[in-house]
Amino acid sequence: MAEPTIDARVSPLAHLEERMRAATVTGARGVTLTEWPFLTMVNMRVDPASEAADRIGKALGAPLPRQCGDTSTSGPHTVLWLGPDEWLVLSQAEVTAVTSELREALGGDPGSVVDVSANRTTLELSGPAARQVLEKGCPLDLHPRSFAPGRAVSTTVGPIAVLLWQVDDGPTYRLFPRSSFADYLARWLIDAMSEYRGPEVP
């Protein structure tokens, strides 16, 4: 009988798990940093005006976003706009199933479907002070009038290039740095969170 398969993957931030947990701040100035490792990520390129794009939208259960910052979500899939003919599909489904479904929808039309799950990791920053933490090193205007739930754009946090997605108005943000830069970004965020441990200002 075959032995069970052991998942030997180690996330880029496994060594900082305890440090991120210890950095948690509670209360009205609360903020929490966690890693979501091994999220399925598929890079997709296709002509948005093509029949293939329509087929892909149907396979995902939602049309492909058409403008910078737009996202669409259906079931386990969220699609983030990266460029006029490029998207990142985030999914809770198994990567092989997602890539197979998307390649089948693409068919023989020009385009590409590539598993990039190992290219990035996912950091989640949440809590009442999450926006203030990001504002220390992100050039975007993160005020709700400009950046609201469902928006996702490429930017920088500190010196690190990330894809930044606001998930809800908690606020909760997900940051997608390259795996090789994840350690630096996590340490930067932990340092930026530290001031919120102080006494609350009346």
N, CA, C and O of each residue as an XYZ file, in Angstrom:
808
protein
N       0.845     -1.187      0.000
C       0.000      0.000      0.000
C       0.884      1.242      0.000
O       1.880      1.302      0.722
N       0.519      2.229     -0.810
C       1.306      3.445     -0.912
C       1.216      4.251      0.382
O       0.166      4.316      1.021
N       2.340      4.862      0.753
C       2.357      5.691      1.955
C       1.665      7.024      1.667
O       1.710      7.511      0.537
N       1.027      7.617      2.676
C       0.352      8.906      2.457
C       1.353      9.982      2.084
O       2.489      9.979      2.557
N       0.924     10.899      1.235
C       1.789     12.000      0.820
C       1.884     13.030      1.941
O       0.875     13.411      2.533
N       3.102     13.473      2.225
C       3.326     14.472      3.271
C       3.614     15.807      2.603
O       4.494     15.906      1.748
N       2.866     16.832      2.999
C       3.086     18.164      2.448
C       4.297     18.778      3.150
O       4.220     19.161      4.317
N       5.410     18.867      2.431
C       6.660     19.359      3.022
C       6.876     20.844      2.773
O       7.950     21.367      3.070
N       5.883     21.526      2.237
C       6.062     22.942      1.953
C       6.246     23.745      3.237
O       5.623     23.464      4.261
N       7.104     24.736      3.159
C       7.309     25.667      4.267
C       7.027     27.061      3.735
O       7.611     27.471      2.732
N       6.148     27.786      4.387
C       5.777     29.108      3.891
C       6.935     30.083      4.082
O       7.790     29.864      4.940
N       6.971     31.153      3.294
C       8.055     32.132      3.394
C       8.149     32.823      4.748
O       9.191     33.378      5.095
N       7.045     32.789      5.522
C       7.030     33.503      6.798
C       6.791     32.588      7.996
O       6.415     33.057      9.071
N       7.008     31.290      7.815
C       6.792     30.353      8.921
C       7.661     30.719     10.126
O       7.241     30.546     11.270
N       8.867     31.224      9.872
C       9.793     31.561     10.958
C       9.374     32.808     11.729
O       9.908     33.075     12.805
N       8.425     33.576     11.194
C       7.961     34.790     11.876
C       6.558     34.635     12.458
O       5.978     35.609     12.938
N       6.016     33.438     12.420
C       4.633     33.236     12.867
C       4.423     33.719     14.299
O       3.469     34.448     14.574
N       5.316     33.314     15.222
C       5.166     33.710     16.623
C       5.360     35.214     16.794
O       4.672     35.849     17.595
N       6.296     35.778     16.040
C       6.553     37.212     16.156
C       5.358     38.025     15.656
O       5.017     39.051     16.243
N       4.724     37.572     14.579
C       3.534     38.264     14.090
C       2.398     38.156     15.100
O       1.662     39.116     15.326
N       2.265     36.995     15.697
C       1.207     36.813     16.702
C       1.456     37.723     17.905
O       0.520     38.319     18.438
N       2.716     37.831     18.333
C       3.056     38.667     19.489
C       2.864     40.148     19.200
O       2.681     40.939     20.125
N       2.903     40.538     17.914
C       2.753     41.943     17.546
C       1.305     42.415     17.560
O       1.044     43.610     17.420
N       0.360     41.490     17.727
C      -1.062     41.836     17.704
C      -1.406     42.883     18.752
O      -0.993     42.781     19.907
N      -2.159     43.879     18.342
C      -2.640     44.929     19.239
C      -4.157     44.833     19.280
O      -4.803     44.726     18.238
N      -4.724     44.871     20.469
C      -6.176     44.768     20.607
C      -6.769     46.123     20.995
O      -6.041     47.067     21.306
N      -8.077     46.202     20.971
C      -8.751     47.421     21.395
C      -9.066     48.355     20.240
O      -9.029     47.965     19.073
N      -9.377     49.603     20.593
C      -9.801     50.587     19.597
C      -8.700     50.921     18.607
O      -8.989     51.377     17.501
N      -7.431     50.704     18.982
C      -6.301     50.944     18.084
C      -5.703     49.608     17.627
O      -4.515     49.525     17.314
N      -6.527     48.584     17.594
C      -6.058     47.240     17.307
C      -5.607     47.033     15.873
O      -6.095     47.674     14.942
N      -4.663     46.116     15.725
C      -4.193     45.723     14.395
C      -3.550     44.342     14.509
O      -2.857     44.044     15.481
N      -3.792     43.513     13.507
C      -3.313     42.136     13.504
C      -2.654     41.832     12.165
O      -3.132     42.261     11.115
N      -1.552     41.088     12.214
C      -0.847     40.670     11.004
C      -0.741     39.158     10.986
O      -0.240     38.551     11.933
N      -1.217     38.546      9.901
C      -1.132     37.092      9.755
C      -0.740     36.748      8.323
O      -0.909     37.553      7.407
N      -0.218     35.546      8.150
C       0.101     35.053      6.809
C      -0.939     34.035      6.395
O      -1.359     33.195      7.191
N      -1.348     34.117      5.138
C      -2.200     33.095      4.525
C      -1.329     32.342      3.519
O      -1.266     32.732      2.353
N      -0.668     31.290      3.939
C       0.255     30.605      3.024
C      -0.460     29.705      2.025
O      -1.573     29.234      2.260
N       0.207     29.486      0.922
C      -0.195     28.486     -0.078
C      -1.555     28.761     -0.726
O      -2.261     27.831     -1.114
N      -1.912     30.028     -0.838
C      -3.138     30.374     -1.549
C      -2.922     30.125     -3.044
O      -1.867     30.456     -3.585
N      -3.911     29.550     -3.699
C      -3.826     29.326     -5.144
C      -3.832     30.663     -5.867
O      -4.727     31.484     -5.667
N      -2.816     30.877     -6.719
C      -2.715     32.096     -7.520
C      -2.384     31.701     -8.955
O      -1.417     30.982     -9.209
N      -3.195     32.177     -9.877
C      -3.007     31.845    -11.291
C      -2.977     33.141    -12.093
O      -3.924     33.927    -12.054
N      -1.888     33.357    -12.817
C      -1.779     34.515    -13.696
C      -2.417     34.164    -15.031
O      -2.195     33.082    -15.573
N      -3.205     35.082    -15.549
C      -3.955     34.802    -16.770
C      -3.853     35.992    -17.720
O      -3.999     37.143    -17.308
N      -3.602     35.703    -18.993
C      -3.573     36.738    -20.025
C      -4.461     36.294    -21.177
O      -4.393     35.155    -21.640
N      -5.301     37.232    -21.629
C      -6.198     36.951    -22.734
C      -6.753     38.285    -23.230
O      -6.848     39.241    -22.461
N      -7.111     38.353    -24.488
C      -7.754     39.551    -25.038
C      -9.124     39.706    -24.371
O      -9.969     38.821    -24.501
N      -9.358     40.819    -23.658
C     -10.628     40.957    -22.941
C     -11.851     41.027    -23.842
O     -12.973     40.811    -23.385
N     -11.640     41.330    -25.129
C     -12.767     41.408    -26.063
C     -13.027     40.094    -26.779
O     -13.917     40.019    -27.626
N     -12.267     39.060    -26.454
C     -12.376     37.785    -27.174
C     -13.456     36.884    -26.591
O     -13.921     37.079    -25.469
N     -13.837     35.892    -27.388
C     -14.776     34.883    -26.905
C     -14.151     34.076    -25.779
O     -14.851     33.610    -24.879
N     -12.822     33.910    -25.828
C     -12.135     33.168    -24.773
C     -12.311     33.861    -23.424
O     -12.492     33.198    -22.403
N     -12.258     35.209    -23.418
C     -12.453     35.954    -22.170
C     -13.856     35.715    -21.622
O     -14.042     35.582    -20.413
N     -14.840     35.660    -22.512
C     -16.213     35.367    -22.085
C     -16.315     33.967    -21.494
O     -16.965     33.760    -20.469
N     -15.662     33.002    -22.153
C     -15.687     31.623    -21.641
C     -15.011     31.534    -20.273
O     -15.488     30.830    -19.383
N     -13.909     32.246    -20.114
C     -13.196     32.241    -18.830
C     -14.058     32.864    -17.742
O     -14.115     32.359    -16.621
N     -14.734     33.969    -18.078
C     -15.630     34.595    -17.110
C     -16.729     33.645    -16.659
O     -17.071     33.598    -15.477
N     -17.276     32.897    -17.590
C     -18.311     31.925    -17.240
C     -17.749     30.807    -16.375
O     -18.415     30.335    -15.454
N     -16.517     30.380    -16.673
C     -15.884     29.325    -15.876
C     -15.637     29.792    -14.444
O     -15.762     29.012    -13.500
N     -15.288     31.066    -14.289
C     -15.034     31.613    -12.967
C     -16.308     32.026    -12.242
O     -16.309     32.186    -11.022
N     -17.384     32.196    -12.986
C     -18.644     32.603    -12.389
C     -18.826     34.101    -12.298
O     -19.800     34.574    -11.712
N     -17.893     34.862    -12.876
C     -17.991     36.328    -12.860
C     -17.164     36.871    -14.013
O     -16.137     36.286    -14.357
N     -17.586     37.977    -14.620
C     -16.812     38.535    -15.731
C     -15.457     39.045    -15.262
O     -15.284     39.403    -14.097
N     -14.496     39.075    -16.187
C     -13.168     39.584    -15.847
C     -13.252     41.094    -15.602
O     -13.883     41.807    -16.382
N     -12.623     41.592    -14.528
C     -12.603     43.039    -14.288
C     -11.976     43.763    -15.476
O     -11.040     43.255    -16.094
N     -12.495     44.951    -15.796
C     -12.049     45.661    -16.995
C     -11.245     46.922    -16.711
O     -10.661     47.487    -17.636
N     -11.196     47.386    -15.455
C     -10.501     48.630    -15.161
C      -9.526     48.467    -14.010
O      -9.679     47.584    -13.166
N      -8.517     49.335    -13.991
C      -7.513     49.327    -12.923
C      -8.191     49.432    -11.560
O      -9.032     50.302    -11.337
N      -7.816     48.539    -10.659
C      -8.358     48.546     -9.304
C      -9.571     47.679     -9.105
O      -9.947     47.393     -7.967
N     -10.206     47.245    -10.203
C     -11.423     46.451    -10.083
C     -11.114     44.990     -9.741
O     -10.065     44.458    -10.104
N     -12.040     44.369     -9.044
C     -11.976     42.945     -8.736
C     -13.357     42.341     -8.947
O     -14.358     43.056     -8.992
N     -13.400     41.024     -9.075
C     -14.687     40.325     -9.115
C     -14.544     39.037     -8.320
O     -13.487     38.407     -8.324
N     -15.611     38.652     -7.640
C     -15.579     37.464     -6.784
C     -16.792     36.595     -7.051
O     -17.908     37.093     -7.193
N     -16.565     35.298     -7.117
C     -17.649     34.335     -7.246
C     -17.201     33.019     -6.623
O     -16.192     32.444     -7.032
N     -17.946     32.549     -5.640
C     -17.580     31.292     -4.991
C     -16.178     31.367     -4.409
O     -15.870     32.300     -3.668
N     -15.318     30.398     -4.732
C     -13.972     30.385     -4.146
C     -12.977     31.265     -4.882
O     -11.823     31.367     -4.466
N     -13.402     31.911     -5.977
C     -12.471     32.656     -6.822
C     -12.632     34.171     -6.679
O     -13.748     34.685     -6.602
N     -11.501     34.873     -6.644
C     -11.482     36.327     -6.761
C     -10.487     36.679     -7.858
O      -9.376     36.151     -7.893
N     -10.891     37.571     -8.750
C     -10.036     37.964     -9.877
C      -9.625     39.421     -9.694
O     -10.475     40.295     -9.522
N      -8.325     39.678     -9.731
C      -7.779     41.020     -9.580
C      -7.225     41.498    -10.913
O      -6.498     40.763    -11.582
N      -7.558     42.712    -11.302
C      -7.059     43.321    -12.546
C      -5.594     43.670    -12.381
O      -5.226     44.326    -11.406
N      -4.747     43.244    -13.314
C      -3.332     43.598    -13.301
C      -2.953     44.507    -14.461
O      -2.018     45.299    -14.351
N      -3.668     44.397    -15.561
C      -3.371     45.179    -16.754
C      -4.488     45.000    -17.756
O      -5.423     44.238    -17.509
N      -4.410     45.696    -18.899
C      -5.498     45.627    -19.883
C      -5.829     44.215    -20.355
O      -6.967     43.940    -20.733
N      -4.836     43.310    -20.335
C      -5.112     41.933    -20.759
C      -4.526     40.918    -19.772
O      -4.174     39.801    -20.150
N      -4.425     41.330    -18.496
C      -3.787     40.454    -17.502
C      -4.536     40.504    -16.176
O      -4.956     41.572    -15.731
N      -4.701     39.332    -15.543
C      -5.414     39.219    -14.273
C      -4.710     38.213    -13.368
O      -3.965     37.349    -13.832
N      -4.961     38.344    -12.070
C      -4.511     37.352    -11.111
C      -5.745     36.720    -10.495
O      -6.586     37.408     -9.917
N      -5.848     35.405    -10.624
C      -6.967     34.662    -10.044
C      -6.514     34.097     -8.707
O      -5.564     33.316     -8.649
N      -7.187     34.487     -7.638
C      -6.951     33.945     -6.308
C      -8.062     32.961     -6.017
O      -9.226     33.232     -6.311
N      -7.719     31.828     -5.444
C      -8.761     30.829     -5.236
C      -8.487     29.978     -4.011
O      -7.339     29.728     -3.645
N      -9.561     29.544     -3.391
C      -9.472     28.583     -2.297
C      -9.483     27.153     -2.833
O      -9.284     26.198     -2.082
N      -9.716     27.015     -4.134
C      -9.725     25.685     -4.752
C      -8.300     25.216     -5.034
O      -7.363     26.013     -5.018
N      -8.146     23.944     -5.288
C      -6.836     23.352     -5.555
C      -6.308     23.857     -6.891
O      -7.048     23.948     -7.870
N      -5.017     24.185     -6.916
C      -4.451     24.883     -8.066
C      -4.569     24.087     -9.361
O      -4.821     24.676    -10.413
N      -4.397     22.781     -9.318
C      -4.473     21.979    -10.535
C      -5.862     22.060    -11.153
O      -6.005     22.149    -12.372
N      -6.885     22.030    -10.299
C      -8.257     22.120    -10.799
C      -8.520     23.483    -11.422
O      -9.179     23.576    -12.458
N      -8.005     24.548    -10.793
C      -8.236     25.899    -11.308
C      -7.537     26.090    -12.649
O      -8.150     26.573    -13.600
N      -6.261     25.715    -12.736
C      -5.534     25.901    -13.991
C      -6.140     25.054    -15.108
O      -6.220     25.508    -16.249
N      -6.563     23.842    -14.797
C      -7.157     22.978    -15.820
C      -8.445     23.592    -16.355
O      -8.687     23.581    -17.562
N      -9.272     24.126    -15.457
C     -10.542     24.729    -15.866
C     -10.305     25.961    -16.739
O     -10.991     26.160    -17.742
N      -9.330     26.787    -16.350
C      -9.058     28.005    -17.104
C      -8.425     27.698    -18.461
O      -8.746     28.353    -19.453
N      -7.538     26.719    -18.516
C      -6.922     26.355    -19.797
C      -7.948     25.762    -20.749
O      -7.889     25.978    -21.959
N      -8.880     25.020    -20.191
C      -9.945     24.468    -21.032
C     -10.806     25.595    -21.597
O     -11.209     25.552    -22.759
N     -11.089     26.613    -20.761
C     -11.896     27.742    -21.226
C     -11.127     28.577    -22.254
O     -11.723     29.098    -23.197
N      -9.819     28.707    -22.079
C      -9.007     29.452    -23.045
C      -8.995     28.741    -24.387
O      -9.019     29.379    -25.440
N      -8.957     27.412    -24.342
C      -8.954     26.628    -25.573
C      -7.720     26.915    -26.413
O      -6.616     27.035    -25.881
N      -7.903     27.023    -27.708
C      -6.789     27.280    -28.604
C      -6.563     28.748    -28.885
O      -5.726     29.092    -29.720
N      -7.297     29.633    -28.202
C      -7.153     31.069    -28.441
C      -5.849     31.596    -27.843
O      -5.302     30.992    -26.920
N      -5.343     32.726    -28.367
C      -4.123     33.315    -27.813
C      -4.315     33.692    -26.347
O      -5.368     34.197    -25.957
N      -3.296     33.442    -25.548
C      -3.371     33.767    -24.130
C      -2.532     32.808    -23.329
O      -1.850     31.951    -23.892
N      -2.573     32.944    -22.006
C      -1.795     32.053    -21.140
C      -2.475     31.907    -19.788
O      -3.169     32.810    -19.319
N      -2.263     30.764    -19.182
C      -2.735     30.458    -17.833
C      -1.560     29.826    -17.108
O      -1.128     28.732    -17.473
N      -1.031     30.501    -16.077
C       0.202     30.052    -15.432
C       0.023     30.019    -13.910
O      -0.419     30.996    -13.307
N       0.367     28.896    -13.308
C       0.359     28.772    -11.849
C       1.515     29.590    -11.278
O       2.681     29.287    -11.534
N       1.188     30.633    -10.498
C       2.228     31.469     -9.878
C       2.093     31.428     -8.349
O       2.510     32.363     -7.666
N       1.523     30.369     -7.826
C       1.257     30.272     -6.393
C       2.516     30.400     -5.546
O       2.466     30.941     -4.442
N       3.646     29.908     -6.053
C       4.886     29.958     -5.281
C       5.608     31.297     -5.422
O       6.599     31.553     -4.740
N       5.103     32.140     -6.308
C       5.774     33.406     -6.588
C       5.536     34.455     -5.501
O       6.390     35.303     -5.245
N       4.374     34.385     -4.871
C       4.008     35.350     -3.837
C       3.481     34.620     -2.614
O       3.103     33.450     -2.679
N       3.466     35.338     -1.498
C       2.700     34.859     -0.354
C       1.679     35.936     -0.015
O       1.660     36.997     -0.637
N       0.837     35.665      0.964
C      -0.253     36.572      1.306
C      -0.147     36.987      2.765
O      -0.106     36.144      3.661
N      -0.103     38.292      2.992
C      -0.150     38.844      4.338
C      -1.501     39.535      4.519
O      -1.969     40.246      3.630
N      -2.112     39.319      5.666
C      -3.372     39.994      5.967
C      -3.165     40.934      7.138
O      -2.741     40.522      8.217
N      -3.473     42.212      6.910
C      -3.381     43.242      7.937
C      -4.796     43.715      8.215
O      -5.491     44.157      7.300
N      -5.232     43.629      9.465
C      -6.625     43.958      9.770
C      -6.743     44.640     11.118
O      -5.864     44.525     11.972
N      -7.847     45.355     11.294
C      -8.128     46.012     12.558
C      -8.295     47.512     12.376
O      -7.975     48.051     11.317
N      -8.798     48.190     13.409
C      -9.073     49.627     13.309
C      -7.875     50.474     12.883
O      -8.053     51.503     12.231
N      -6.660     50.060     13.240
C      -5.473     50.852     12.915
C      -4.749     50.365     11.662
O      -3.664     50.856     11.350
N      -5.326     49.417     10.947
C      -4.627     48.836      9.788
C      -4.311     49.889      8.734
O      -3.206     49.900      8.190
N      -5.253     50.769      8.436
C      -4.999     51.798      7.417
C      -3.879     52.729      7.854
O      -3.037     53.103      7.038
N      -3.856     53.110      9.128
C      -2.819     54.006      9.617
C      -1.433     53.359      9.531
O      -0.442     54.032      9.249
N      -1.377     52.048      9.778
C      -0.099     51.326      9.649
C       0.386     51.388      8.208
O       1.551     51.699      7.957
N      -0.497     51.095      7.265
C      -0.102     51.118      5.859
C       0.304     52.513      5.401
O       1.225     52.666      4.600
N      -0.386     53.526      5.912
C      -0.119     54.897      5.477
C       1.284     55.365      5.849
O       1.758     56.372      5.321
N       1.949     54.655      6.743
C       3.327     55.015      7.090
C       4.290     54.797      5.929
O       5.357     55.409      5.879
N       3.912     53.923      4.994
C       4.852     53.639      3.920
C       4.230     53.345      2.574
O       4.918     52.861      1.676
N       2.939     53.624      2.407
C       2.262     53.371      1.134
C       1.876     54.704      0.507
O       1.224     55.513      1.168
N       2.254     54.967     -0.748
C       1.968     56.255     -1.375
C       0.519     56.441     -1.805
O       0.130     57.550     -2.172
N      -0.284     55.393     -1.771
C      -1.684     55.513     -2.172
C      -2.496     56.334     -1.174
O      -2.172     56.372      0.013
N      -3.537     56.983     -1.651
C      -4.528     57.583     -0.786
C      -5.474     56.458     -0.364
O      -6.295     56.002     -1.159
N      -5.356     56.018      0.882
C      -6.137     54.883      1.367
C      -7.420     55.300      2.078
O      -8.118     54.462      2.649
N      -7.730     56.590      2.044
C      -8.988     57.039      2.643
C     -10.151     56.356      1.912
O     -10.080     56.155      0.700
N     -11.217     55.999      2.635
C     -12.353     55.299      2.001
C     -12.941     55.995      0.785
O     -13.546     55.339     -0.064
N     -12.776     57.316      0.681
C     -13.310     58.009     -0.495
C     -12.534     57.642     -1.756
O     -13.036     57.803     -2.868
N     -11.297     57.144     -1.580
C     -10.443     56.816     -2.725
C     -10.155     55.330     -2.859
O      -9.964     54.827     -3.966
N     -10.124     54.629     -1.734
C      -9.766     53.209     -1.755
C     -10.714     52.490     -0.806
O     -10.670     52.692      0.407
N     -11.562     51.657     -1.369
C     -12.629     51.033     -0.600
C     -12.597     49.512     -0.787
O     -11.838     49.006     -1.614
N     -13.416     48.783     -0.023
C     -13.463     47.329     -0.184
C     -13.704     46.930     -1.638
O     -14.536     47.519     -2.328
N     -12.966     45.924     -2.090
C     -13.070     45.459     -3.464
C     -12.026     46.056     -4.389
O     -11.911     45.633     -5.540
N     -11.251     47.045     -3.907
C     -10.215     47.647     -4.737
C      -8.903     46.893     -4.549
O      -8.589     46.443     -3.447
N      -8.134     46.756     -5.642
C      -6.828     46.090     -5.596
C      -5.920     46.723     -6.637
O      -6.278     46.795     -7.813
N      -4.743     47.182     -6.213
C      -3.806     47.822     -7.130
C      -2.380     47.434     -6.779
O      -2.097     46.996     -5.664
N      -1.487     47.600     -7.748
C      -0.061     47.417     -7.503
C       0.497     48.704     -6.926
O       0.230     49.790     -7.441
N       1.281     48.584     -5.843
C       1.845     49.752     -5.190
C       3.092     49.320     -4.434
O       3.638     48.246     -4.688
N       3.540     50.155     -3.508
C       4.646     49.782     -2.634
C       4.228     50.017     -1.190
O       3.426     50.903     -0.897
N       4.780     49.216     -0.299
C       4.635     49.415      1.136
C       6.047     49.377      1.690
O       6.727     48.355      1.602
N       6.495     50.509      2.270
C       7.921     50.619      2.544
C       8.619     50.577      1.191
O       8.161     51.217      0.244
N       9.715     49.840      1.082
C      10.390     49.739     -0.205
C       9.958     48.538     -1.047
O      10.554     48.262     -2.088
N       8.927     47.826     -0.600
C       8.561     46.553     -1.214
C       7.364     46.708     -2.150
O       6.335     47.266     -1.770
N       7.510     46.208     -3.372
C       6.399     46.191     -4.330
C       5.390     45.118     -3.914
O       5.760     43.979     -3.631
N       4.126     45.498     -3.882
C       3.068     44.564     -3.495
C       1.841     44.789     -4.362
O       1.680     45.837     -4.988
N       0.991     43.794     -4.384
C      -0.375     43.950     -4.865
C      -1.210     44.100     -3.606
O      -1.194     43.220     -2.745
N      -1.938     45.204     -3.486
C      -2.696     45.521     -2.275
C      -4.190     45.446     -2.568
O      -4.686     46.099     -3.486
N      -4.899     44.643     -1.780
C      -6.337     44.429     -1.966
C      -7.046     44.719     -0.655
O      -6.712     44.126      0.371
N      -8.020     45.623     -0.671
C      -8.836     45.857      0.514
C     -10.034     44.917      0.462
O     -10.847     44.973     -0.461
N     -10.127     44.063      1.457
C     -11.140     43.010      1.472
C     -12.467     43.512      2.039
O     -13.529     43.218      1.491
N     -12.406     44.273      3.144
C     -13.639     44.765      3.767
C     -13.350     46.093      4.452
O     -12.232     46.606      4.401
N     -14.390     46.646      5.101
C     -14.226     47.961      5.722
C     -13.845     47.873      7.182
O     -14.012     48.842      7.923
N     -13.326     46.707      7.619
C     -12.855     46.516      8.989
C     -11.859     47.542      9.506
O     -12.017     47.958     10.653
N     -10.833     47.995      8.755
C     -10.569     47.463      7.411
C      -9.652     46.243      7.456
O      -8.856     46.078      8.381
N      -9.781     45.393      6.438
C      -8.881     44.264      6.248
C      -8.232     44.411      4.885
O      -8.908     44.618      3.878
N      -6.900     44.301      4.869
C      -6.136     44.381      3.627
C      -5.363     43.087      3.439
O      -4.891     42.487      4.404
N      -5.239     42.666      2.196
C      -4.331     41.562      1.873
C      -3.232     42.108      0.977
O      -3.495     42.811      0.002
N      -2.012     41.777      1.320
C      -0.838     42.233      0.600
C      -0.160     41.021     -0.010
O       0.014     39.998      0.652
N       0.221     41.141     -1.271
C       0.834     40.029     -1.993
C       2.239     40.431     -2.440
O       2.416     40.918     -3.556
N       3.249     40.228     -1.570
C       4.627     40.505     -1.975
C       5.243     39.274     -2.632
O       4.761     38.157     -2.443
N       6.299     39.480     -3.399
C       7.078     38.349     -3.873
C       7.592     37.593     -2.648
O       7.922     38.203     -1.631
N       7.659     36.284     -2.746
C       8.064     35.471     -1.594
C       9.429     35.873     -1.056
O       9.657     35.839      0.154
N      10.341     36.255     -1.950
C      11.699     36.590     -1.513
C      11.759     37.902     -0.736
O      12.749     38.160     -0.052
N      10.724     38.734     -0.826
C      10.685     40.000     -0.097
C       9.720     39.960      1.088
O       9.563     40.958      1.790
N       9.077     38.825      1.313
C       8.041     38.736      2.339
C       8.607     38.964      3.740
O       7.961     39.608      4.566
N       9.797     38.447      4.016
C      10.397     38.607      5.341
C      10.593     40.087      5.655
O      10.238     40.547      6.740
N      11.157     40.830      4.708
C      11.400     42.262      4.933
C      10.083     42.989      5.169
O       9.980     43.799      6.091
N       9.075     42.708      4.346
C       7.791     43.391      4.484
C       7.135     43.073      5.829
O       6.620     43.971      6.494
N       7.151     41.813      6.227
C       6.534     41.437      7.500
C       7.218     42.149      8.662
O       6.548     42.634      9.574
N       8.547     42.214      8.634
C       9.267     42.902      9.709
C       8.965     44.401      9.691
O       8.849     45.028     10.744
N       8.838     44.973      8.487
C       8.496     46.393      8.378
C       7.125     46.654      8.999
O       6.948     47.618      9.744
N       6.160     45.794      8.690
C       4.807     45.968      9.222
C       4.779     45.776     10.738
O       4.099     46.521     11.444
N       5.508     44.789     11.237
C       5.564     44.567     12.684
C       6.100     45.812     13.389
O       5.580     46.220     14.427
N       7.142     46.410     12.816
C       7.704     47.627     13.394
C       6.689     48.777     13.330
O       6.548     49.543     14.283
N       5.986     48.886     12.197
C       5.001     49.958     12.035
C       3.818     49.792     12.985
O       3.173     50.775     13.349
N       3.532     48.563     13.387
C       2.423     48.292     14.307
C       2.761     48.634     15.754
O       1.863     48.839     16.571
N       4.045     48.696     16.074
C       4.468     48.741     17.477
C       3.952     49.959     18.235
O       3.661     49.848     19.425
N       3.826     51.116     17.591
C       3.396     52.324     18.307
C       1.969     52.221     18.830
O       1.599     52.929     19.767
N       1.159     51.339     18.228
C      -0.236     51.239     18.640
C      -0.405     50.456     19.939
O      -1.522     50.293     20.429
N       0.689     49.978     20.486
C       0.643     49.334     21.782
C       0.622     50.358     22.912
O       0.311     50.024     24.055
N       0.957     51.612     22.586
C       1.030     52.665     23.602
C      -0.345     53.042     24.124
O      -1.359     52.548     23.630
N      -0.379     53.923     25.130
C      -1.679     54.348     25.683
C      -2.475     55.109     24.652
O      -1.919     55.845     23.838
N      -3.772     54.928     24.690
C      -4.641     55.608     23.749
C      -4.678     57.104     24.043
O      -4.713     57.521     25.200
N      -4.671     57.901     22.981
C      -4.743     59.339     23.124
C      -6.206     59.749     23.256
O      -7.022     59.340     22.431
N      -6.567     60.547     24.267
C      -7.984     60.938     24.434
C      -8.485     61.699     23.227
O      -9.647     62.104     23.191
